[in-house]
Amino acid sequence: MLQVPDAAAVKGTWLILDLWAGVSGLLVAAVTLGMHCYAITAEADGEAAACAATCFPNAVAVNRVEDIHAVDLVPFLERRSIRGIVAGGGSPCQGNSALNVGRQGGPQ
């Protein structure tokens, strides 16, 4: 994995919400940047989720984006010193994306 040793690591601890995660490209980017983070991944495709779980076994995985609720994050945020929350999603997997003509991965 490409890492940039000359660049300063991103400071602080982050919460990453990798929505419609696929194989968790957002987490790959975070690790590449040297981010210390906690992660929640949401991916309905079993094969992609299994790949992500192999690479990021400590990430909390849920099947659907709809299973992530802000109120559920409050106790975690109260116990940890988090610099920020990074949320990202792979739009082709969303059910309402024109790039997803087969409607795979989104709400059925």
N, C-alpha and C positions, 0 to 999 in steps of 0.2 A: 504494500500500500504506500502510495506517495505521501511523504511527510516533508515539510519544509523546515529544516533545522535552523535556518537563519531568521525565521519569523518568530516573533514573541508569541507564546501560547496565549490563548484566550483566557482571561482572568475569571476567577469565580467558578461556582458550580451552577449548572443549568439544568432545567427540566426540558426534555425534548419530547414533543408529541409528534410522532411519525405516523401521519394519517394516510390511509390507503397506501401503506408502507411498501408494498412489493417486497423486495429483498433488503429493505431498510437503507436505501441510499442516503437518506438524511443522517443516519447514524454513522455511516462510513465517512461522510463529509465532516461530521463533528469530531470524530477520532482523528482524521487527517489534520484538522486544525488544532489538535491538542486539547480539545475541550474536556473538562471533567463534567460528567453529566449523569443524570438519571434519565431513563427513557421508558415511554409507553409507546408500543407499536400497535396499530390496528390494521389487520389484513385478513380478508375473507378467503383468499386463495390458499389452500392448504400447502401446496408445494412451495410457494413464495414464503409463507409464514415459517415453514420448517427450515428453509435456507436461512432466514433471518435469525431464528432461534439457535441454529448451530453457530452462527457468527457472533451473536449477542445473547448468550444464555441468561444474562441477568436482567435483560429488558423485560418489563411487564408486557405481556402480549394479550390483546383482546381480539376477538373475531371481527367485530364491526365498529366503525367509528361512532355509531350511535350508542355504544356501550361506555363511552367516555363522557363523564359529566363533571363540570367544574366543581360542583359541591363535593364530589368525591376526592378532589385534590386538596381541599382545605386542610384536613388533618396533616397530610404530608408536608404542605407548605408551612404549617405552624411549627413543625419539628425540625425543619431544615433551613439553612441559610442559602436561599436560591437567588442568584444574581438576576436571572430572567427566565422566561419561557420561550422556547423556539417551537413554533408549530409549522409543519409543512405537510403537503400532501401531493400525491401523484395524480394529477387531474385526469389522465386517460382512463383511470380505473373507476372514476366516479360515474354513477349511473346517469348523470345529467350532462356528461361531456360529449360533444360532437365527435371527439376522437375515439370514443368507445361505442362504435356502431353496433357491436354485439351485446352491449349492456353487461359485460362481464365485470365482476368485482363490486358493482354498486348495489343499491337496494333492489331487490327483485320484486 
